[in-house]
Amino acid sequence: MNGDALVKSTTKIMFGDAGVSGTAQYMSQLIWILFLKVFDAKEEEWELKKGYVPVIPEGFRFRDWADLRKDDGSKDLANRLTGDKLIQFVNNTLFPFLQGKPVSINGKDHLFTSDDPKALIVREFMGESQNYMKDGVKLRQLINEIADIDFDDAGTKHDFNDFYETLLKGLQNGGKATGEFYTPRAITKFICDHVDPKIGERVADFACGTGGFLAEAITHLMAQAKSPKDIATIQNSIYGIEWKQLPYMLAITNMLLHDIDNPNIIHGDGLALNVLNASSKDKYNCILMNPPFGGEFNKSNLQNFPDDLASSESADLFVARIIYCLEKNGRCGLLLPDGILYNCDKAKVNLKRKLLTECNLHTVVRLPESVFAPYTSINTNILFFEKTGKTKETWFYRVDKPEGYKHFSKTKPIKREHLQDADEWWNNRIEIEDPKDDESDKITFKSKKYTFEELEKRDFDLDLCGYPEKEVIILTPEETIKNYEEKKHSLDIKLEKKLSTIIDMLGLQI
């Protein structure tokens, strides 16, 4: 079963249950089952190591109640809990126990007290979760769908990845209201490729969503690993913060799927840090981010930033945090909306001045407006900068839509190969003039570099090498009438010629 088919089947089961209403509950219901399945699969791997003590005790592991099997590995359907017994076990025993509450089984008290970091993750995760389903038979059907995924089978694991990606797309539907837009994989990979994290460097995302940037960084780092020591180093190199519950839960699961045994993902506010008090533990070598655009934030967080940077835009505040939390010689790849480039209100100008004064903003890559379609039409840009001192010059490069694409969409998303021209330009930077399609003397650029002094003279308006716009010419009433008469006369002549041709072809005498 492929990922799409699995999503459809699980959706059908849950929407037939009176306890599940709406996409948010569907997602939440699925995520906790998915998490326990993934965690148990990882525990089976960890148990191969000598001296490993299981985090989740026997009787509460996924394999013990959800995926019960006989000694020969076949399904033990007869002894799998279902119906009311399953509902009662999940609601009254499993959830309380994994949340760290005492439960009594056959007169014996049980308490999940392990201080293993993995146990802390389980308790926090399950504390954020809830079983919405009321029909124990349908819950059993749903669990069976997830239980049948075999992580030892490469093909099935690939299908599961499809399933997981489809889940992430489902979560995207809620992005419009919050300012959160989950980044296409082509963009996360492009940014990660050019920031190029190295083993031993700490990588962070202060608004990590479902962990897309961090997962890409892990893949990038794992490809460099040459020893168990390298892999152990990567395990402790990834850090994320996410405010919203569902993305946080998916981020944890995503990290486990990417072999991060103790995910350092914080369920918290990425703007809660007082940047002036940022210590060494708050600083990172590589920061990869797509901060919320214009999303709501706790206004009390403004006190965490200098007065001259206290913007009303959440994205601006995240930029400020990055500047303060980037290690010396550290690198950042950051997605931002057009507004921060051209808007010249006081806070934004101060922010851009600080960015270009304290960091080397070496590249701005401008993206087509439909990259995040259908979730938003906001124009976005990728800013690449390093904490290496003042900017001397900044290159701007515009990514044009590929031939045959009027716009990107949910069914025709941007792909990594669509950014290949940008990759080639990156290593051989040249100024590129736009071809002229009119008689205007105006010269525009697809790519061009500007010095710090040139940008400063523009009051740090960074709206450069943008997408050509057709000029709107506003005419006076007299000019409008004259223009109309000229066009009418021209059309009359063309019509007369066509009529004359038709008459001649028909041999008519008029």
LUMVEX-340500 format. One line per field, with one value per residue (C-alpha): residue number from 1; residue in one letter; x, y, z. Coordinates in Angstrom, 3 decimals. Layout:
<rs>
num: [NUM_...]
residu: [A_...]
x: [X_...]
y: [Y_...]
z: [Z_...]
</rs>
This chain:
<rs>
num: [1_2_3_4_5_6_7_8_9_10_11_12_13_14_15_16_17_18_19_20_21_22_23_24_25_26_27_28_29_30_31_32_33_34_35_36_37_38_39_40_41_42_43_44_45_46_47_48_49_50_51_52_53_54_55_56_57_58_59_60_61_62_63_64_65_66_67_68_69_70_71_72_73_74_75_76_77_78_79_80_81_82_83_84_85_86_87_88_89_90_91_92_93_94_95_96_97_98_99_100_101_102_103_104_105_106_107_108_109_110_111_112_113_114_115_116_117_118_119_120_121_122_123_124_125_126_127_128_129_130_131_132_133_134_135_136_137_138_139_140_141_142_143_144_145_146_147_148_149_150_151_152_153_154_155_156_157_158_159_160_161_162_163_164_165_166_167_168_169_170_171_172_173_174_175_176_177_178_179_180_181_182_183_184_185_186_187_188_189_190_191_192_193_194_195_196_197_198_199_200_201_202_203_204_205_206_207_208_209_210_211_212_213_214_215_216_217_218_219_220_221_222_223_224_225_226_227_228_229_230_231_232_233_234_235_236_237_238_239_240_241_242_243_244_245_246_247_248_249_250_251_252_253_254_255_256_257_258_259_260_261_262_263_264_265_266_267_268_269_270_271_272_273_274_275_276_277_278_279_280_281_282_283_284_285_286_287_288_289_290_291_292_293_294_295_296_297_298_299_300_301_302_303_304_305_306_307_308_309_310_311_312_313_314_315_316_317_318_319_320_321_322_323_324_325_326_327_328_329_330_331_332_333_334_335_336_337_338_339_340_341_342_343_344_345_346_347_348_349_350_351_352_353_354_355_356_357_358_359_360_361_362_363_364_365_366_367_368_369_370_371_372_373_374_375_376_377_378_379_380_381_382_383_384_385_386_387_388_389_390_391_392_393_394_395_396_397_398_399_400_401_402_403_404_405_406_407_408_409_410_411_412_413_414_415_416_417_418_419_420_421_422_423_424_425_426_427_428_429_430_431_432_433_434_435_436_437_438_439_440_441_442_443_444_445_446_447_448_449_450_451_452_453_454_455_456_457_458_459_460_461_462_463_464_465_466_467_468_469_470_471_472_473_474_475_476_477_478_479_480_481_482_483_484_485_486_487_488_489_490_491_492_493_494_495_496_497_498_499_500_501_502_503_504_505_506_507_508_509_510]
residu: [M_N_G_D_A_L_V_K_S_T_T_K_I_M_F_G_D_A_G_V_S_G_T_A_Q_Y_M_S_Q_L_I_W_I_L_F_L_K_V_F_D_A_K_E_E_E_W_E_L_K_K_G_Y_V_P_V_I_P_E_G_F_R_F_R_D_W_A_D_L_R_K_D_D_G_S_K_D_L_A_N_R_L_T_G_D_K_L_I_Q_F_V_N_N_T_L_F_P_F_L_Q_G_K_P_V_S_I_N_G_K_D_H_L_F_T_S_D_D_P_K_A_L_I_V_R_E_F_M_G_E_S_Q_N_Y_M_K_D_G_V_K_L_R_Q_L_I_N_E_I_A_D_I_D_F_D_D_A_G_T_K_H_D_F_N_D_F_Y_E_T_L_L_K_G_L_Q_N_G_G_K_A_T_G_E_F_Y_T_P_R_A_I_T_K_F_I_C_D_H_V_D_P_K_I_G_E_R_V_A_D_F_A_C_G_T_G_G_F_L_A_E_A_I_T_H_L_M_A_Q_A_K_S_P_K_D_I_A_T_I_Q_N_S_I_Y_G_I_E_W_K_Q_L_P_Y_M_L_A_I_T_N_M_L_L_H_D_I_D_N_P_N_I_I_H_G_D_G_L_A_L_N_V_L_N_A_S_S_K_D_K_Y_N_C_I_L_M_N_P_P_F_G_G_E_F_N_K_S_N_L_Q_N_F_P_D_D_L_A_S_S_E_S_A_D_L_F_V_A_R_I_I_Y_C_L_E_K_N_G_R_C_G_L_L_L_P_D_G_I_L_Y_N_C_D_K_A_K_V_N_L_K_R_K_L_L_T_E_C_N_L_H_T_V_V_R_L_P_E_S_V_F_A_P_Y_T_S_I_N_T_N_I_L_F_F_E_K_T_G_K_T_K_E_T_W_F_Y_R_V_D_K_P_E_G_Y_K_H_F_S_K_T_K_P_I_K_R_E_H_L_Q_D_A_D_E_W_W_N_N_R_I_E_I_E_D_P_K_D_D_E_S_D_K_I_T_F_K_S_K_K_Y_T_F_E_E_L_E_K_R_D_F_D_L_D_L_C_G_Y_P_E_K_E_V_I_I_L_T_P_E_E_T_I_K_N_Y_E_E_K_K_H_S_L_D_I_K_L_E_K_K_L_S_T_I_I_D_M_L_G_L_Q_I]
x: [0.000_1.445_1.396_-1.638_-3.665_-2.747_-3.829_-7.150_-7.818_-7.009_-9.072_-12.069_-11.815_-11.543_-14.216_-16.609_-16.013_-18.251_-15.359_-13.255_-14.374_-12.203_-8.679_-6.971_-8.419_-7.723_-4.096_-3.709_-5.307_-3.026_0.133_0.165_-0.347_2.326_4.710_4.319_4.815_7.981_9.316_8.798_10.553_13.497_13.509_13.793_16.927_18.337_17.698_20.316_22.929_24.417_23.104_20.219_17.324_13.941_12.402_8.761_8.150_6.727_2.962_2.900_5.061_3.310_4.205_2.543_-0.966_-1.252_0.808_0.625_2.292_2.889_6.322_6.663_6.071_2.579_-0.263_-1.967_-5.377_-7.252_-5.530_-5.336_-7.489_-10.484_-13.884_-14.636_-11.637_-9.282_-10.905_-10.722_-7.069_-6.034_-7.963_-7.575_-4.238_-1.970_-2.365_-2.196_0.856_2.824_1.945_3.635_0.487_0.066_-2.110_-3.244_-3.220_-4.431_-3.997_-0.405_0.557_2.637_4.431_6.510_9.327_12.364_14.599_16.057_15.887_13.867_11.331_11.002_10.211_7.556_5.901_5.833_4.594_1.780_0.917_0.136_-1.944_-5.490_-7.505_-10.543_-11.992_-14.984_-15.528_-13.079_-13.548_-12.656_-9.714_-8.489_-8.844_-6.824_-4.101_-3.862_-3.222_-0.238_0.907_1.313_4.115_7.360_10.407_12.750_11.407_12.988_10.029_7.531_9.690_9.617_5.813_5.782_7.827_5.198_2.569_4.442_4.883_1.170_0.517_2.710_0.793_-2.413_-1.049_-0.286_-3.951_-3.911_-1.060_-3.047_-4.410_-1.176_1.404_3.081_3.853_5.633_8.581_8.731_11.437_13.172_13.703_14.897_17.405_18.614_19.163_20.845_23.101_24.409_24.709_26.483_26.527_29.587_29.958_30.754_28.665_25.458_22.367_19.197_15.730_13.866_10.464_10.997_7.414_7.464_11.260_11.774_14.955_16.402_15.631_17.377_20.374_20.540_20.510_23.227_25.384_24.835_26.180_29.471_29.665_32.579_32.545_30.298_31.913_30.636_27.114_27.269_28.341_25.388_23.027_23.879_24.064_20.385_18.177_14.651_11.835_8.177_5.272_2.286_1.364_0.758_3.878_5.934_4.678_5.399_8.860_9.694_8.507_10.399_13.637_13.180_12.604_15.879_17.739_18.048_17.634_17.076_15.472_16.348_13.093_11.572_7.836_8.088_8.308_11.218_10.993_11.089_14.871_16.238_18.728_20.960_21.500_22.204_24.940_27.215_24.645_22.145_24.453_24.729_27.027_24.242_20.692_18.138_14.709_11.394_9.951_6.213_5.281_3.189_1.900_0.656_3.180_3.251_3.668_5.502_8.350_9.124_10.966_13.433_14.744_16.403_13.892_15.207_14.497_11.083_9.065_5.404_6.321_7.274_9.627_11.620_12.054_13.317_15.912_17.048_17.323_19.382_21.838_22.388_22.424_24.732_28.203_31.248_31.817_28.386_26.118_22.419_19.908_16.645_13.320_11.660_8.736_9.219_7.978_11.161_13.225_11.477_9.661_11.511_9.791_12.164_12.375_12.980_15.656_17.388_17.196_18.661_21.391_22.324_22.261_24.540_26.821_27.353_26.988_28.039_24.783_26.459_23.423_19.714_17.840_14.423_11.744_8.617_5.385_3.777_6.450_4.123_0.943_-1.830_-1.237_-0.081_0.882_3.351_6.602_9.543_13.312_16.247_18.849_22.256_24.602_27.593_28.715_32.071_31.852_30.367_28.887_31.077_28.808_25.554_24.606_20.963_19.703_16.184_14.831_12.459_9.704_10.759_9.610_6.031_5.092_2.715_2.859_3.650_0.786_-0.066_0.015_2.986_5.296_8.739_11.391_15.065_16.039_14.158_16.913_19.791_20.426_20.816_23.284_25.378_25.267_26.275_29.700_30.206_28.614_28.042_25.698_22.804_20.768_17.137_16.370_14.502_11.019_10.104_11.629_12.346_15.871_15.396_17.864_16.825_18.785_18.210_21.448_23.580_25.827_25.561_28.045_27.175_27.416_24.955_22.486_22.915_22.108_18.845_18.040_18.518_15.708_16.722_14.012_16.500_16.551_12.858_10.294_9.512_6.138_4.172_3.985_0.511_0.162_-2.463_-3.769_-5.686_-9.296_-8.158_-5.309_-7.652_-10.132_-7.357_-5.852_-9.275_-9.893_-6.496_-7.054_-10.582_-9.254_-6.573_-9.143_-11.467_-8.686_-7.886_-11.568_-11.961_-9.002_-10.417_-13.862_-12.316_-10.369_-13.497_-15.504_-12.772_-12.594_-16.357_-16.411_-19.148_-20.075_-20.956]
y: [0.000_3.363_6.467_8.101_4.888_4.532_8.091_7.501_4.265_5.738_8.829_6.683_4.730_7.796_9.869_7.002_7.475_9.891_11.099_12.484_15.762_17.823_17.631_18.727_15.809_13.420_14.500_14.369_10.915_9.533_11.149_9.508_6.027_6.777_8.012_4.898_2.680_4.566_4.684_0.935_0.227_2.330_0.510_-2.804_-1.390_-0.045_-3.377_-4.961_-2.965_-4.675_-3.354_-1.396_-0.969_-0.484_2.929_1.871_-1.118_-4.419_-4.362_-0.738_-1.089_-0.877_-4.484_-5.638_-4.240_-2.849_-5.247_-8.459_-11.372_-15.081_-16.585_-17.306_-13.637_-14.066_-11.785_-12.816_-11.484_-13.508_-11.806_-8.267_-5.893_-4.466_-2.908_-1.539_-3.330_-1.470_1.912_1.323_0.234_3.220_5.833_4.496_2.668_3.463_7.229_7.871_5.621_7.114_10.597_9.730_9.146_6.105_3.271_0.074_-3.226_-6.383_-4.668_-3.637_0.026_1.075_4.399_5.526_7.249_6.663_9.717_8.553_11.491_9.253_8.662_12.413_12.763_10.023_11.607_15.073_13.745_11.686_14.533_16.602_13.830_12.564_9.598_11.045_7.783_6.245_3.124_0.468_-1.637_1.292_2.180_-1.400_-1.082_2.134_0.662_-2.382_-0.127_1.441_-1.803_-3.516_-1.155_-3.151_-0.975_-3.797_-3.820_-1.108_-0.879_-0.580_2.020_4.009_3.739_4.904_7.944_8.719_8.332_10.669_13.268_13.123_13.785_16.858_18.129_17.635_19.845_22.599_23.357_25.275_27.557_30.472_31.657_31.478_32.818_29.404_27.881_24.584_24.774_22.723_20.081_21.531_24.795_23.179_21.119_24.113_26.153_23.282_22.507_26.073_26.619_23.231_22.163_20.138_17.397_19.028_22.130_22.830_23.323_25.119_26.168_28.440_27.851_24.328_23.291_19.593_19.572_19.799_21.901_19.826_16.560_17.892_18.919_15.441_13.815_16.245_15.473_11.710_11.656_12.977_10.430_7.999_6.484_5.750_8.795_11.009_9.626_10.203_13.792_14.361_13.016_16.014_18.630_19.288_21.774_22.994_24.984_24.795_26.610_24.733_21.303_19.246_20.400_19.845_16.260_15.594_17.130_14.703_11.765_13.117_13.229_9.620_8.570_10.287_8.292_11.057_8.980_11.869_14.676_18.073_19.675_22.113_22.757_26.452_29.996_30.770_34.465_33.983_34.387_37.773_38.202_40.570_37.783_35.081_32.784_30.369_27.557_29.761_30.152_27.916_27.409_26.955_28.280_27.179_28.773_29.716_31.875_32.611_35.506_38.049_35.438_36.348_36.342_37.139_40.920_40.572_39.113_42.593_43.219_40.515_42.754_46.174_48.998_49.906_46.338_45.915_45.200_44.240_41.456_38.073_37.354_40.519_39.421_36.015_37.739_39.715_36.548_34.899_37.803_37.495_33.683_32.980_31.883_33.757_32.540_30.878_30.654_31.142_30.377_32.191_32.491_35.907_37.654_40.539_43.037_42.988_43.740_46.877_48.133_51.097_51.618_52.428_48.965_47.210_49.705_49.310_45.527_45.502_47.959_45.687_42.628_44.157_45.751_42.711_39.961_39.372_39.226_37.773_36.459_37.153_34.617_35.819_33.139_33.084_34.117_30.682_28.634_28.202_27.776_27.045_28.067_31.619_33.830_35.839_36.498_35.030_35.328_33.379_35.388_33.787_35.435_34.726_36.094_37.161_40.929_43.761_43.152_44.421_43.431_41.533_39.488_39.308_36.476_35.905_32.385_32.398_29.855_26.931_26.807_25.564_26.695_29.619_29.011_26.315_24.508_21.656_19.208_20.888_21.918_23.394_20.693_20.703_20.609_23.882_25.520_24.055_27.343_29.032_26.307_26.896_30.667_30.294_28.972_31.359_34.673_37.082_39.975_39.015_41.644_40.986_40.870_43.933_43.290_46.912_50.151_51.399_52.435_50.995_48.197_45.532_42.607_38.977_39.010_41.864_42.764_45.895_47.316_48.125_51.823_51.456_49.632_52.189_55.012_53.176_53.259_49.468_48.915_45.452_45.099_44.432_42.008_41.427_40.116_42.430_44.101_45.550_49.297_50.683_53.904_56.316_58.517_61.784_61.689_63.429_60.946_58.030_59.214_59.818_56.372_54.753_56.529_55.495_51.853_51.944_53.345_50.652_47.895_49.328_49.106_45.484_44.552_46.162_44.143_40.868_41.570_42.420_39.142_37.121_38.852_38.140_34.469_34.084_35.975_38.264_41.496_44.147]
z: [0.000_-0.982_1.161_-0.464_-0.200_3.470_4.212_2.439_4.329_7.753_7.000_6.055_9.317_11.547_9.865_10.545_14.281_16.186_18.323_15.458_13.940_11.618_10.248_13.474_15.475_12.602_12.582_16.355_16.553_13.907_15.248_18.682_17.182_14.608_17.302_19.476_16.411_15.390_18.949_19.385_16.088_17.285_20.643_18.818_17.154_20.426_22.183_19.938_21.833_24.867_28.157_26.711_29.152_27.402_27.983_27.785_30.087_28.871_28.605_27.435_24.324_20.965_20.233_23.490_22.975_19.445_17.358_19.390_17.574_18.114_18.698_14.973_14.138_12.749_13.888_17.121_16.122_18.715_21.666_20.303_22.308_20.469_21.129_24.594_26.135_23.787_24.478_28.237_28.064_25.924_27.912_31.449_31.392_28.434_28.311_32.076_32.425_29.527_30.803_34.114_36.169_38.487_37.191_38.873_36.988_38.765_42.105_41.347_40.971_37.973_37.499_34.516_36.413_34.190_33.941_30.632_28.150_25.823_28.610_29.115_25.416_25.633_28.678_27.136_23.793_25.294_27.649_24.559_22.986_23.296_22.067_20.304_19.003_20.759_18.676_19.831_16.694_14.434_16.685_16.273_12.494_12.543_14.754_12.479_9.485_11.255_12.896_9.543_8.510_8.523_9.078_8.158_4.619_2.472_0.090_2.919_4.618_1.395_1.366_4.944_3.997_1.340_4.021_6.310_3.573_2.834_6.523_6.380_3.361_5.333_8.078_5.582_5.191_8.452_7.484_6.099_9.394_11.367_8.967_8.929_5.556_5.466_3.154_-0.073_0.109_-2.966_-1.088_2.161_0.222_-1.813_1.355_3.185_0.213_0.139_3.889_3.888_7.583_8.603_11.208_14.528_13.813_15.730_13.560_14.702_13.591_16.035_14.389_13.131_12.284_11.465_11.299_7.528_7.670_10.505_8.700_5.597_7.723_9.271_5.826_4.711_7.759_7.664_4.108_5.541_8.382_8.191_11.680_14.694_16.341_13.500_13.911_17.666_17.033_14.680_17.367_19.558_16.802_16.042_17.895_17.216_18.807_17.822_19.447_18.026_19.296_16.147_14.261_17.427_17.714_14.066_14.432_17.263_15.152_12.150_14.150_15.285_11.689_10.821_13.497_16.091_19.247_21.683_19.667_21.104_19.988_22.457_22.644_23.279_21.967_19.658_20.557_24.331_24.604_25.699_22.885_24.869_27.386_24.798_26.094_24.243_24.568_22.706_19.703_16.651_13.683_11.141_11.254_8.666_8.932_7.434_10.228_10.419_8.126_9.978_12.383_15.822_18.641_22.329_22.503_25.804_23.731_22.445_25.721_24.649_21.870_21.746_21.290_17.844_16.598_18.233_15.105_14.897_12.436_13.861_10.936_11.747_15.361_14.268_12.061_15.092_17.177_14.438_14.338_18.087_18.127_15.204_16.237_14.953_11.370_11.520_8.461_7.892_5.133_5.792_3.954_4.207_2.529_0.111_2.691_4.722_1.611_0.419_3.525_4.967_8.310_11.137_12.736_9.399_8.322_11.686_11.351_7.840_8.868_11.768_9.525_6.892_9.487_11.714_9.113_5.532_3.559_0.487_-1.439_-1.855_-3.994_-5.137_-5.602_-7.790_-6.082_-6.423_-4.600_-1.610_-3.670_-2.920_0.700_-0.002_-2.926_-0.833_-2.678_-0.798_-0.812_0.558_2.453_2.889_5.362_7.587_10.948_9.527_9.723_7.713_4.272_1.433_-1.438_-1.904_-4.931_-5.991_-8.176_-9.478_-9.978_-12.929_-13.392_-15.588_-19.183_-19.463_-15.944_-15.546_-11.812_-9.275_-7.570_-5.208_-8.131_-9.846_-6.978_-7.350_-7.735_-6.837_-10.512_-11.054_-9.003_-11.005_-12.840_-9.452_-8.414_-11.538_-11.088_-7.415_-8.372_-11.302_-10.365_-13.207_-13.773_-16.039_-17.877_-18.663_-22.391_-23.614_-24.904_-25.601_-26.766_-23.267_-22.321_-18.853_-18.014_-15.515_-14.127_-13.316_-11.355_-10.076_-7.139_-5.021_-2.552_1.051_0.208_-2.679_-0.450_2.318_-0.138_-0.904_2.835_2.721_0.263_-0.980_-3.620_-6.432_-9.369_-8.851_-11.289_-14.228_-13.990_-16.852_-16.446_-15.917_-17.889_-16.620_-19.439_-19.319_-20.671_-23.865_-24.355_-23.687_-26.342_-28.849_-28.152_-28.610_-31.919_-33.255_-32.326_-33.814_-37.067_-37.203_-36.574_-39.246_-41.825_-40.854_-41.052_-44.470_-45.792_-44.445_-45.940_-49.279_-49.268_-48.483_-51.253_-53.776_-52.750_-53.170_-56.438_-55.233_-56.950_-54.358]
</rs>
